[in-house]
Amino acid sequence: MTLRFNMSELNHMIQSAIEAAYRSYPRKLGKSPGMKIARREIRSLAAAETLKMAIWNYRKHLEKEKVEAKFIMHFSTFMSEWTDWLDEQHGAADSFSDRISILDLLEGEENGDEDPS
């Protein structure tokens, strides 16, 4: 059995899937420009499901990092980089101590200190 949809039905289904993805987005600012990007980039139901996965990954990141609401990207900003969030590790920073160690090493080089290794 083959399912067939006319283009109008398919476009309506894709639009509905994009709207459902937006409803799951944690901050309800930037909808209009974000939806414009979504309509341009999401051309299949599979892509709409992929968008939902990117939003899910972003939400998990926000919860894990305990990001304050005011620092959550507007939907339009998220849509400009949504494919980056398909990687579950996107947004995961190295530990703070690792960053400090790297900064200390770089400062030592600027001051003419030799490499400690």
C-alpha positions, 0 to 999 in steps of 0.5 A: 500500500502506497500513501499518496498526498497531494502537494497541498496536503503535504505542505499542510502536514509539514506546516503542522509539524513545524507548528508542533515543534515551535510549541515545544520550544522553551521561549516564545519570542521571535516566532515570526522570523523563526517560522519564516526560516523554518518554512524556508528550510523544512521541506519534508516531514522527516526534516520537521522531525529532525527539527523536533530532535534539535529542539529536544537536544537544546531543551536538555542542554538548558536543563543540564546547564540550568540556563536562566530564562532570559538567556534562552535563545529567541526562536528566530536565533535558534532557527538560524543555527538549529542544525547545530543542535542535532549533535547532542554534545553541542553547547557542552563546554569543557569544564571550567578548570580546563578552560582556566588551565588553558588560559594560564598556559596562554598567559605564561607564553605571553609573559615569556614563561617556558612551557611547563612540560 
